[in-house]
Amino acid sequence: MANVKVTPDNFADAVVKALKDYANVTAQSVNEASDSVSKEAVKMLKAKSPRKKGGNGEYAKGWTRKADKKGATNSYTLYNKNKPQLTHLLEKGHAVKPDPKHPNRKKRVEGIEHIGPVDDWVAVEMLRRVEKKL
C-alpha cells in the first residue's frame, strides 16, 4: 500500500477505505481458492469413489459442483448428480437384507470412506491457499 498522508480530519475515511480494500482482496482470494479447490475436489471424488465390479462407474462419474454466488464470496456444493442416494450408504456402510437360503452370509456391507478424506483435504487446502494469497 502506498504511503498516504492522513490528517486528523480524514483519518476515519482513510481507515474505512483501507478496510474496504482489504475486504475486496480477501473476497477475491477466497473466490479464487474456492473455485480451484472445488474443481480439484471433484476430480479427487471421481478418482476415489468405489466402483461396482463390472459396472460402468456411473456413481464415480456423477460427482459435480454447484456454485452459490451470494454475497462477496462464492461457495460451492459438491454432490453426486447420478446416484445421490448412494453417497451415505457407500461412505458409512449399510445393512443387507437377510437371505433365508444363505443364513451365514454377511448381514452388513462395510463402508468405503471416500468423501470424508476429500472433505478434510478441502478444509486444510482452502485455509492454506487463502493464507498464501493474503
Beta strands, then each sheet from edge to edge (+ up, - down):
strand 1: 63-68
strand 2: 75-80
strand 3: 93-95
strand 4: 108-110
sheet 1: 1+ 2-
sheet 2: 3+ 4-
end
